[in-house]
Amino acid sequence: MRRIVLIIEYDGTNYVGWQIQPNGPSVQETIGEAFFKLIGERPVLHASGRTDSGVHARAQVAHFDTECRIPEDKFAFALNTRLPGDIRIKASFSVPEDFHARFSVKEKHYVYTINNAPHASAFTRDTALHVHYPLDLDKLNEAAGYFIGTHDFNAFRSSGGLNATTVRTVYESGWTREGDMLKYHVSGNGFLYNMVRIMVGTMIRVGEGFDRPEVVAEALKDPSRSNAGDTAPAHGLMLWRVRYDLFDTEKVLSGKR
């Protein structure tokens, strides 16, 4: 028995999320169907975490166990010929049996994209949230800075999460602008249900001038959900990078593993 890792890129627009759901196609189910066409079975895929309906991934990580004799690096090529164009396996390789795509995670990195232009773009409608009000980059970054460190993020999670603790550590939190496009980069040791989207929704109000940047610090100090902002739409969010002791998806994708 071998344990194989897949690095997966997908456009989440047409899917109900990563995990198999009864209400529509999921990324996990679609890859499972490709496996069935390839080897006649659907191995259990364990991912680094779930992504919601409409959320995208540049580097989702999943592992599976198999006795199939296909060479480890050939799974990517073989699966891609059987997958729709909005899901691509970017790399496949073997790992030790004690590796787990979810439980071995050391750091996750998400990117949220906003098209801050007077009019929406036909080309980024599925990958960037359109906000036509001008957003103040300095205020956004002032608010984002409060997230860095170890805090109780209970104010920044939706109901329905099953996490044993709401304390998380954020390593990076900041905004950049290139033309009309704003990108929020955030990395941490883990994220709660809808945490990044609520963080973004809270900061959008700050960037528009409706709230002070200090509202973030106040919500971290008094972590009630009512103290944070709305949940930003899913389609602006992308799982960008996952780091383990064993490998970093950034290095794998750049060929430096």
C-alpha positions in Angstrom: 0.0 0.0 0.0 1.3 3.4 -1.0 0.2 6.9 0.2 0.1 9.4 -2.6 -0.3 13.2 -2.4 -2.1 15.3 -5.0 -1.6 19.1 -5.4 -4.9 20.2 -6.9 -5.9 23.5 -8.6 -9.6 24.2 -9.2 -12.1 26.9 -10.2 -14.8 26.3 -7.6 -17.6 28.2 -9.5 -19.4 25.0 -10.7 -19.0 23.0 -7.5 -20.7 22.9 -4.1 -17.3 22.9 -2.5 -14.6 20.3 -1.9 -16.6 17.7 0.0 -19.2 15.4 -1.4 -22.7 16.9 -0.9 -26.1 15.6 -1.9 -27.1 19.0 -3.5 -24.6 19.1 -6.4 -21.2 18.1 -7.8 -18.2 18.5 -5.6 -14.5 18.6 -6.4 -13.9 15.5 -4.3 -16.6 13.6 -6.1 -15.4 14.7 -9.5 -11.9 13.5 -8.8 -13.3 10.3 -7.4 -15.1 9.7 -10.7 -11.8 10.3 -12.6 -10.1 7.7 -10.4 -12.9 5.2 -11.1 -12.3 5.6 -14.8 -8.6 5.2 -14.3 -8.3 2.3 -11.9 -11.8 1.0 -11.3 -12.1 2.2 -7.7 -12.7 5.4 -5.8 -10.0 5.8 -3.1 -10.9 8.0 -0.1 -9.4 11.4 -0.6 -8.3 13.3 2.6 -7.9 17.0 1.9 -6.0 19.7 3.8 -9.5 21.2 4.5 -12.9 21.9 3.0 -13.5 24.8 0.7 -17.1 26.1 0.4 -19.2 26.4 -2.7 -17.7 28.8 -5.1 -14.3 29.0 -3.4 -11.2 28.3 -5.5 -7.9 26.6 -4.9 -4.4 27.1 -6.4 -2.9 24.5 -4.2 -5.3 22.2 -2.4 -3.6 19.1 -0.9 -5.2 15.7 -0.7 -3.8 12.2 -0.1 -5.1 8.7 -0.8 -3.9 5.1 -0.3 -3.6 2.7 -3.1 -2.2 -0.6 -4.2 -2.3 0.5 -7.9 1.1 0.3 -9.6 0.8 3.5 -11.6 4.1 5.5 -10.9 3.5 8.2 -8.3 4.3 11.1 -10.7 2.0 9.7 -13.4 -1.2 10.0 -11.4 -1.3 13.7 -12.3 -1.1 13.1 -16.0 -3.5 10.2 -16.0 -6.2 11.9 -13.9 -6.0 15.2 -15.9 -7.0 13.4 -19.0 -10.2 12.3 -17.2 -11.0 15.5 -15.4 -13.0 18.6 -16.6 -10.9 21.6 -17.4 -11.7 23.5 -14.2 -9.9 20.9 -12.1 -6.2 20.2 -12.6 -3.8 17.9 -10.7 -0.6 20.0 -10.6 1.6 17.3 -9.0 1.5 13.8 -7.5 4.1 12.1 -5.4 4.4 9.5 -2.6 4.7 10.3 1.1 5.3 8.3 4.3 2.3 6.5 5.7 2.2 8.8 8.8 1.6 11.9 6.6 -2.0 13.3 6.7 -3.1 16.1 4.4 -5.3 17.6 7.1 -3.6 16.8 10.4 0.0 17.4 9.3 -0.7 21.0 8.1 1.7 23.6 9.6 0.5 26.7 7.7 -2.3 27.7 5.3 -2.3 30.7 3.1 -5.4 32.2 1.5 -5.9 35.1 -0.9 -9.0 37.2 -1.2 -9.4 39.3 -4.4 -11.5 42.5 -4.8 -12.1 44.3 -8.0 -12.3 47.9 -6.7 -13.4 49.6 -9.9 -16.5 51.6 -10.8 -17.8 48.8 -13.0 -17.5 45.0 -12.7 -15.2 43.0 -15.0 -16.6 40.3 -17.3 -13.3 38.4 -16.9 -13.1 38.3 -13.0 -16.7 38.0 -12.2 -16.2 34.5 -10.8 -12.8 35.1 -9.1 -13.0 38.6 -7.5 -15.6 40.4 -5.5 -16.7 43.7 -7.2 -16.8 46.6 -4.8 -17.5 49.9 -6.6 -17.1 52.2 -3.5 -13.4 53.3 -3.2 -11.5 51.4 -0.6 -8.8 53.0 1.5 -5.7 50.8 1.3 -4.0 52.3 4.3 -7.1 51.7 6.5 -7.4 48.2 5.2 -3.9 47.4 6.2 -4.2 49.1 9.5 -7.2 46.8 10.2 -5.5 43.8 8.8 -2.5 44.3 11.2 -4.6 43.6 14.2 -5.2 40.0 13.1 -1.5 39.1 13.4 -0.7 37.0 16.4 -2.6 34.5 18.5 -6.2 35.4 19.3 -9.6 34.0 20.0 -11.3 34.3 16.6 -14.8 33.4 17.7 -16.2 36.7 16.4 -14.9 35.7 12.9 -16.5 32.3 12.5 -19.9 31.3 11.2 -22.2 29.0 13.2 -21.9 25.3 12.3 -18.2 25.0 12.8 -17.2 22.0 14.9 -13.8 23.2 16.1 -12.8 22.3 19.7 -11.1 25.7 20.1 -11.5 29.1 18.4 -7.9 30.2 19.2 -5.7 30.5 16.1 -2.4 32.1 15.2 -2.1 34.4 12.1 1.3 34.9 10.7 0.6 37.2 7.8 -2.2 39.6 7.1 -2.1 42.4 4.6 -3.5 44.0 1.5 -1.8 45.0 -1.8 -3.2 46.9 -4.8 -2.4 46.6 -8.5 -4.5 48.9 -10.5 -8.1 48.2 -9.6 -7.3 44.8 -8.0 -6.9 44.5 -4.3 -5.6 41.3 -2.8 -5.7 40.2 0.8 -3.0 37.7 1.8 -3.5 35.9 5.1 -1.7 32.9 6.5 -2.0 31.0 9.8 -1.8 27.7 11.5 -5.5 27.1 10.8 -8.8 28.8 10.1 -12.3 28.5 11.4 -15.5 28.1 9.3 -15.8 31.2 7.1 -13.1 32.9 9.1 -11.3 34.6 6.2 -14.5 35.7 4.6 -15.7 37.3 7.8 -12.3 39.0 8.3 -12.6 40.4 4.8 -16.2 41.5 5.3 -15.2 43.3 8.4 -12.3 45.1 6.7 -14.4 46.1 3.7 -16.5 48.3 6.0 -13.3 49.8 7.3 -12.0 50.5 3.8 -15.3 52.1 2.9 -15.1 54.4 5.9 -18.1 53.0 7.8 -16.0 51.6 10.7 -12.7 52.4 12.3 -9.8 50.0 11.9 -9.9 49.4 15.6 -13.1 47.5 15.2 -11.0 44.5 14.5 -9.1 44.8 17.7 -12.3 45.2 19.6 -13.8 42.1 18.0 -10.7 40.1 19.0 -10.9 41.4 22.6 -14.7 40.7 22.9 -15.1 37.8 20.5 -18.8 37.8 19.9 -20.0 37.2 16.3 -22.1 40.4 16.5 -18.9 42.5 16.9 -17.6 41.5 13.4 -18.8 42.3 9.9 -20.7 40.4 7.3 -19.3 37.3 5.5 -17.8 38.3 2.2 -18.9 36.3 -0.8 -17.2 33.0 -1.5 -16.0 33.6 -5.1 -13.3 36.1 -4.1 -11.5 33.5 -2.0 -8.7 31.1 -3.0 -6.7 28.6 -1.1 -3.2 29.7 -2.2 -0.6 27.6 -0.4 -0.3 24.9 2.2 2.9 24.2 4.1 4.0 21.0 5.9 7.2 19.9 7.5 7.5 17.4 4.7 6.9 19.9 1.8 5.6 23.3 0.8 3.2 23.5 -2.1 4.9 26.7 -3.2 8.1 24.9 -3.7 6.4 21.9 -5.4 4.6 24.2 -7.9 7.9 26.0 -8.7 9.7 22.6 -9.2 12.0 23.1 -6.2 10.7 20.2 -4.1 
